[in-house]
């Protein structure tokens, strides 16, 4: 039986410089993190640190064994840091005359998490300093179901900490202070499967409440947003496992909230041990070995780095799709349970135990009132929606819609029809806020919009752009990349909304925005 090939991995996308050797298991790991004297990470200072400490970090790992390949973080990350590490990886590959493997940093977090926990096909919350994404494997590759529209969760915590003179990194300090704080209301910004932290950080930074209470409120709000979008993706994809990865995943309160959500949904929750959570070379070496085994190597001449390298463009031929992951009908979505009768459907927003009670009650009541009001407003504008028959607390009784959710019957004709309806909605000054294939139904060849809990009355270009971004993002997550699908939706959208081109340009701008800030 041939010996297992050993891969050395180099990680240095941001603050943590490390090297590791992986065979069937982790054989060696060496780290030397960059710690700024003040403020956050300074990219050029971090790169200089990496260059100065590279030999000292690699030397003990090489003493363990000879590598069969050299893997390195190709992106996403800070450009100066990525280039420094890539240069070292090329030199090692040439010196040992072995293949070079470029690894997507986000993919490596996911794969080491799967390796360390034994989970098979999870929805992943990847929460680190610069990245916050909800990821799942569908149709042959990893798909981003939702992500931050501004800064990463870890950077949000660090930014707040700097505003209060707390040391870097801010996350662990905030976690400790939060243990003795009394929570209060802060901005809660979920936009379908996407979320945003800037408004939350601004409000927390300017608050005059006791610091412990601010820290707890910041944590509870930010983490509840992350758990909600993870649950939304879990319901949309029909999966039954959740994996938490990234440096912020070490936070015990976030782990507790995610475990509670999974318990309530009957899903299994996984989080790897601490050494595999933050940025580490073990994940690069392990994923590099997977890629090596499937022939995914790079010639030195094509080994440039990509600071914006996305996981949904990284091949992963070692993964196979599990059948039946997209359900046709959901009696229980991400936030509500629907009882379907002969003519009526009763929707009850369920308490979320992972949210603090006051916040949860406020969110459920507000979303129920919003849904009832804007279902009726959209209907008056010519958009087919269920007729609202009664509203009581967190419960809405409405007309039953027959048919399939769009995600189960995706085709160009249905997508063009959906585009026409969304155009009508935006023309009426309403943004849906949760445009996924689960909230658009096809009944007798016509499109019916449901679930208006995140909707709002607005004509803002940004809000409309986010609406389309959420829809197109979940469309790409549900089917193989096919421009014909997107083009069909855009044709329909342009047919009924005169401002379509501006919104589509804003959606492209949103898509281009870097997440590694």
N, C-alpha and C positions, 0 to 999 in steps of 0.2 A: 504494500500500500504506500503510495507516494507521501512524502512528508508534507505537512501543512506549510503553505507559503507564509512567510512573515513579512508584514508591511510596517515600515516606519511612517508615522504620521506627524506632520508639523502643523500646529494651530497658532495663529497670531492675528486674527481678524481685527482685534481691538486691544483690550488691556492685557489679556492673558497670553503670554508666550509659553508654549509647552510642546513636548515631544513624547511620543509613545511608540511602543512596538507591540503589534497584535498578531497572534497566530490563531489558535483555537480559542485563546483567551488573552486577556491583557497580561503581557509579559514584563513591561516596564513603563513607567510614567514619570516624567520630570517636568517641573513647572517653575517659572520665575515671572510673576505678574508685575506689570507696570503700575505703580501707584503715583498719581499726580500729587504734586506738593500742595496744590489748591485747585478748587473748581472741579470740572469734569475732565474727560479724556482729551488731551491735546494730541491730535493724530501724528504730527511730526516728532514730538517728544516720545510718543509711544513707539514709533518706528525706530527711532534712535536707540531706545532701550532694547528693542528686539535685536537690532544689529549687534549691539555691544554684548548681549548675554546669550546669543545664539549658540556659540560653541559650548558654553558651559551647560546649557540645557540639553543639547544633543549628545554630548560625550557619554554620560552614564547610560543612556538608552542604547547606543551603539555597542557598548561593552557587553550587552546582554546577548546579542546575536547579530548575524549578518542579514540585512533586509533583502527580500526578493523584489521589492518595489518601494518607491518613495511617494507618499501621498501628501498633499498640501491643501489648505483651504484656498480655493480659487475665488470665492466670494459667497455671499455678499460680505461687505466689511469696509473698513477705512482704507482708502487707496494706498497711502504710504505704508501702512502695516502689511497689507496684502502683498505688496511688491517686495518688501524685505523678506518675508517668509518664502515667497515663490522663488526668489533668487537663491536662497539657501537650499531649497528642495531641488532645484535644477543642478546645483553643484554636487549634491549628494548622489543624484541619479547618474550623473556623468562619472563621478568617482567610482561608484560601485558597478557601473555598466548595467543598470537595471531600469525597468520601465518607470515612467513618471505618471502619476494619477492626480488629476484635478478634481477636488471634491466640493460639492455644494455644502456650505456650512449648515444651512437649515436642514437639508436632507440628512446630514450626519447626526444632528440632534435627534431626529426621528428614529433613525436606524439603530443608534446605540440604545435608545430608549426601548425599542422593541426587543433588542438582544438582551438587555439587562433585566427586563420584566417578564418576558415570555409572551407578551400580548401579540396578537396576530394581525388584526385589521381594525385599528382604532381610529376614532376621530382624535386629532392631536391639538391641544392648545400649546403653542410654542410661544413662551413669554420670556423675553430676554431684555437686555438694555435697549437695543435698537429695534427689535422685531417683536411684534405681537400678531400672530396669525392663527387661524383655525384651519386645519389641514386634514384632508382625507384622501385615500387612494381610490380612484374610480377611473374606469375606462383606460387603463394602461399606464397611468402616471399619477403622481400626487397633484391634488387640486387645492387651491386656496379658496375655501368657502367664504371666509371673511377675514378682515384685518384692520389694523388701526389706520385711520385716515390722516393721522398727523404724526405723533411721536410714539415710540415703543413704551410699554408699561414700565420697564426698568428705568428708562430715561426720564419718564414722568416722575417716578419716585425720587430719582437723583436731583431733578430740577427743583422739586419742592424742598428737598433737604438743603440744597445750596441756598435757597431763599431764606432759610432759617439758621444758616450757619452751622449745619450739621455736617459731619465728616462724610467723605466718599468711601465706598458706595453708600447711598442713602437708604436702600431697601432694608437692610438688617436693623438700622437704627430706628426707622419708622416702625418696623415690626415690633421692636421692644417697647417703644413709647406707646404704641397702640394698645398694649395689654391693659393699661390702667386708665384709658380714656373713655369718655361718654360720647357716643356718636350723635351727629346732627345731620341735617340735610345738606347735600352738595349736588352740583349738576350731574345728572345721569344721562349719558349720551350714547344710545344704541340706535344704529341706523340699519335695520334689517340684520344682516350678518356682519356688518362693519361697526366700528366704534371709534370714539375720539376721546382723547385725554386732556387736550390743551385747556378747555374751559374748566374742567375739574381742577387742574393744577393751579390755574389762575385764581379760582375761588378759594382754594385751600391756602395758597400763599398769602392772600390778602385778608384772611380771616383773623379776627381778634380773639377768638375762643382760646381756651387753654391748649397748649401744644399737644398734649396727650390726646385730647378729644379730636383735634384736627387730624392727627395721624390715624386714629381709628376710623374716622369718617372717610378719609382719603382711601384707606385700604378697603373698607367695606364697600364703598361705592365702585372703585375701580375693579375690584375682584368680582363683584356681583355682575358687572357688565361683561367681564370675560367669561364667567360661568354661563351667563344667559346665551351669549352667541355660540358657545360650545354646545349647549343643549339644543339650540336651534339647528345647528348642523347635524347633530346626532339624530334628531327627529327627521330632518330632510333626507339624510342618506340612509336611514333605516339600519344603522350599525348598533352594536351593543357593547363596545369597548371605548374607553376614553384614556388617553395617555397625556400626561403633563410633562413637558420638557422645557429646558431653558433655565437660566440662572434664577429668575423670579420664582420658578417652580419650587425652590427650596423653602419658600415661605409657608409656615405651618398653617396659617389661617387660610391661604389659598387652597392648600391641599384639603383642608377640612371642608371648605365650601364645595369643592369639586366632588369630593367623596359623598357628601350629602345629596347633591344633585343626582349622581349616578345611582345611589341607593334608591332614591325615590322613583327613578325611571327603570330600575331593574337592570342597569348596565354595570359592567365591571370597570373599576378604576385602577389605574396603574401609574406609579411614579418611580423612576429609577433611583438608586442610591446617590448620595450627594456628589460623589466624584464624577458622575456622568451627567449631572444636571447643567452646571455652568459650562462655559467654553472650555474644552479640553481636547488634547491631542488623541486620546483614546478613541473618540468618536470619528476622527479623521482617519486614523489607521484602520479601524474596523470597516468603515464604509469604503475606504480605499481598497481593502481586501475584497469586498463584494464586487467592486467595479473591476478589479484586476481579474477575478475569476470569470467575469463576463466580457473580457476583452476591451474594457473601456479605459484605454490608456492614451497618453498625449505625447506627440513628438515635442521636443524642447522648443522648436520653432513656433508651436501653436499653443504654448502654455501661458498666455497672457492672463492677467487677473481680470475679474469683472466685479466692481463694487456693488452692482445692482443685480447680481445673479439670482434669479428667482427659482424656488423649488419646483414650480410648475413647468419649468423648462429643462429640468434635470432628468435624464433617463434613469429608469430603475428596473432593468429587465429581470431582476431576481424576484420581483413581486408579481403575483398573479391575482387577478380580480376574483373576489368571492361572489358567487352567483346570488342574485336576489337581494342586492343591497338597497335598491331603490324601490320603496313600497308604493303601491298605486293609491292607496287610501290611508289616511292617518286619522284614527278616531281620537288620538291624543297628540297634539302638536307640541311645540316647545313650551308654551305657557298656558294652554287651556285644554280642557276635555270637552269633546263635543258628543252629545247624545242625539242620534239621528232617528227621527220618527218618520211617519208616512208623509207628512206635509211640512213639518217644522224641524228645525235643528236648534238645540239648546246648548249654548256655549258658556262654560263656566271657567273663569280664570282661577287657576289653582294657587293656593299659597305656596311660596317658595321658601323652604326652610333654610336655604343657604343665604338668604337676605335677612337683614335685621328686620323685625316685625314692622316698625314704623315705616321704613322705606318700602317694604313689600306691599303694605296696605295702600300706601299712596300710589304706587305704580299701577297696581291692579285696578284701583278705582278710576284713576285718570285715563287709563287705556280703555276701560269699558265705556266711559262717557264719550271719549274721542271716537271710538269705533262706531257707536250708535249714531252720533251726530254726522260723521263724515260718510258713512254708508248712505245715509239719506241724501246728503249734499251731492255726492257723486252720482247718485241715481237721477237726481233732478237735472244734472248736466249731461245726461244721455249715456252714462256708463252703467252697464248691467251689474247690479249688486243684489245680494239677498234683501228682501223687504224685511225691515225690523218690525216685529210684532210687540215686543215688550222688553223693558230694561229694568233690572232689579239688582242693585248693588254691583256685584262682579259677574252678573249673569245676563246674557242677551238671548232672547228667543227670536228667531228669524226664520224666514222662508228656507226650506230645504233646497239645495242646489243638487241636481242630478248630473252625473257625468264623471269625468276623470280630472285629476290634477294635471296641469300642463306638463310637468316633468315626466309623466308616464306616457304621454302621447305627443312627444316633441316631433315636429315636422315643419318644413318651411311655411305651409299654409296656416297652421295654427300660430306660428310665431309672427307671421305678418298680421294676422287678426289681432294678436295680443298687442303688437305695436300700435295698431290703430286705436285700441282702447286706451292705452297709456297716453297716447297723444291727446285724446279727448280729456282725460283726467288732468293732465298738466295744463291744457288750455283752459280748464275751469279753475285753475289756481290751487289745485290739490296735489300734494305729493304723498304717495302711498307709504313710503318709509320702510317697507318690507317686501319688495318685489322679488319673490322667489318663485320657482316653479311649483311650489306647494300652495301658494296663495293666489294662483290664477287657475281657474277651472274652465274646461271645455264642455259645454252643454248644448246638445243638438247643433253642433257646428259653430256655436257662438261662444264668446269669451265672457266669463263672469269673474269679477274681482271680489275677493273675500279678505278677511282679516285686516281691518283698518286700524288696529290698535296703536301703531306707530305713525299713523298718518298725521299730516298737518296742513293747514291752509297757508300757502306761501307761493310767491312767484319768483323766489330767489333762484338764480342760475345754479348756484352751488348745490342747493337742495335737490333740484331736478337732475343735475349731473350725478349726484350720489345715488338717486333713485335708479337711474339707468345703469350705473356702475354695479350696484348690488345685483340687479337682474342679469346683466351680461356675465358677471363673475360666477353666479350660481349656474347659469346656462353652460358655461365652459366647464364647470365642475361636474355637470351631470352627463355630458356627452363628449365624445372625442372632438378635438378642435376641428371645426368645420366652418369656414367663412360663410358658406351659404346660409347657415342658421342665423348668424348675426346679421347678415345682409337682409334677410327676409324681415326680421324684426324692425330694422332701421327703415326699410321701405314703408312698412305700415305706419311707423311713428311719424314719418315725414308727411304721409297722406293727410293726417288729421291735425297736425300741430305746426303752425307757421314758424314758431321759434325753434324748430327741431335742430337745425344746423348748429346754432349756438350751444344748445344743451349737449349735443354729441361731441363738439369740440371740448367742452368742459369735462365731459366724461373721459375723453382721451387724456386731458391734462391730469385728472385725478389718477388715472392708471399709470401715468408716467412719474408721478411724484415718488421720490426716493423715500424708502422707509428707514434707511440707515443714516440717521441724522446726528 
